[in-house]
């Protein structure tokens, strides 16, 4: 069983990942690049994911090696501290490739917690 605080953070990661999927559903990369609204929504959710990841206890992180904790925290730091130098190629890839994988892993973990 996960500690309640870590389970809550995984729920935040799940919810933000679902929002990214919602924001990018049916969009081409060009449409994404042409929409400041979608870009900012995705980046905000990536920030939330990274912030939640940074607050998960180290014991839980060790128990869940399939999650790229350092990558998520690194993305959060990049968005927070180098926002003027964001590479949209990386944001798009993260939104359309990395986040769906993350969502699948997190949903599996959360489902096993309720069994």
N, C-alpha and C positions, 0 to 999 in steps of 0.2 A: 504494500500500500504506500502510496505517495503521501508525504505530509500535505495537509490541507492547503497551505500557502503555495506549494509547488503545483498542486493540482489546479489551483486558481490561476496561476500563471500560464499553465498549459492551456487552460480554457481561453485566456486572453490571446495566446498564440493562435489557437484554433480559430477564434472569431475574427481576428485580423486577417488570417490567411483566407478565410471564406470571403471576407470583404474584397480582398485583392482579386479573387476569382470572379466575384460579381462585377467589379469595376472593369475588368479586362475581358469579360465574356464577349465573344464575337468581334473583338477589336483586332485590327491588323496592327502591326508595329507602326506603320505610318499614321494611323488614326491615333494611336497612343501618343506619338511624338507631336501631333497637332492639337492635343488636348491638355492644356495646363491643368484643368480640373482633375482629369484622371491621373495625370502624373503626380499631382500633389496628394490625391487620395491614396494612391499606391505607396508613395514615399512615407506618408504618415503611418500607414499600416505596417510598413517595414520597420519604421522607427519603434512602433509599439511592440512588434515581435522582438526586436533587439533588446528593448528595455525589459520586457518580461523575461527574456532569456538571461539577462544579466542578473536577475534577482532570484533565479532558481538556485537552490542550495547545491553546493559542490558534490555532495553525496548523491543527490538525485541525478545530476549531470553525469556522474560516473556510471550510475545504473542504467543510463539511457544513451549509450554511445552512438546510436544511429542518428542522433540529432547533432547537427553541426553548430554547437553552442558558440564557439569562437567566431564563426562566420557571421552568425546573427548579431552578436555583440559588435563585431567589426563594422557591419553595415549600419547599425544604430549610431556608432561613433562617427562614421563618415557623414551620415546625414546630418548629425547634430553639429559637427565641427568643421566640415568642409562642404557645406551646402552650396557654396558658390562654384564648386568644381565637381558636380555630380555628372557621372557618365550615364546617359540614358540607355546605352546599350546594356550596361550592367543591371540597371533597374528593370528593364524589359525582360532580360533573361531571368533575373531573380523572380519576377512576378509570374512568368509563364512556364518556367522550368523548375526552379528551386522550390518555390512556394507550394505548388501542387504536391511535390514529393513530401515536403515537410508536413503539409496538411494530412496526407495519408498516414504518415508515421504517428503524428500526434493523435489523430482520431483512433488509431489502433491502440495506443497506450491508454487513452481515456476510456475506451470501451472495455479494456481488460481491467480497469480499476473498478468498474461497476459490476463485474461478474462475481 
